[in-house]
């Protein structure tokens, strides 16, 4: 499968990890989460989980309050918690 916006596919034969990486940046803050094929059962299931997390995270960040042109600490904490619980 090919990489999609904010999602990168990792399928290197020499590493133990195979799956998707979600990387989303907003206003100087970057959020990253890895979705392993092994954990989710298949490449497609991992992609589906990564896409759902991307949608939810983007919605949270785009509708959040900004302070001096940056994300508020509360929003950053909510985003980290969201990614941790996915």
N, C-alpha and C positions, 0 to 999 in steps of 0.2 A: 504494500500500500504506500501511497505517496504522502508526504507531509502536507499538512493543512495549516491555515493561518493560526499562529500561536501554538501549534502542535508539531512536534518533530518526532519522527520515527527512528528508534534506535534498534538496529538488527545486526550489530557487529558479531561476527563469529568468535572473536577472540575475547569477548567480555561475557560476564555472567548475566548481565542485564539485557533483556529484550523487552521493549514496550514503547510507550509514548511519553514524551516530556511536554508538559504544559508550561509555557513561559509567557507571562503577561505583564507588561509594564504600563504604568500610568503615573504621570506627573512626578517622575524621578524615583518611583518605587517599583521594584521588580518582584513578582511572585512566581515561584517555580514549584512544580509538583511532578513526580514521576508515577506513571501508571504501568505496572508490570503485567505482561501477558500471563505470567505464572500465577500472580495473585488473583487476577480477574478471570482466568480460565481460558482465554483465547485472545488473539489479536483484536478481533472485532469487539469483544466485550470491553477490553481495555480502552479502545478508541471511543466507544460509546460513553464510558465513565468519564474519560478525559473531556469529551465534548460537552457533557452535562455540567461538569465542574467549570469549564471555560465560560459557558453561558451564564451560569449563576454568579461567578466571580466578576465577569464583565458588567453584569447588571448592577451588582453591589457597588463596584467602583465608579461606574458612570453616573449613578444616582446619589452619590455620597456628597457630603459637605466638604468644601475645600477651605483651607486656612492658609492665607498668603500664597496662593497658587500651588499648594501641596495638599496631599491627602491628610486628613486628621489622624491622629494616633489611634482613635477609637475605630476608624474605618480600617486601618492597617491591621489592628488586632482582630477585628471581625473577619477580615479576609484570611488571615493566617489560621484562625479557628475553623473557617469554612473548609480550607484545604486540608487541614489536619483530620477532619471528620469525614472526608470523602473516601 
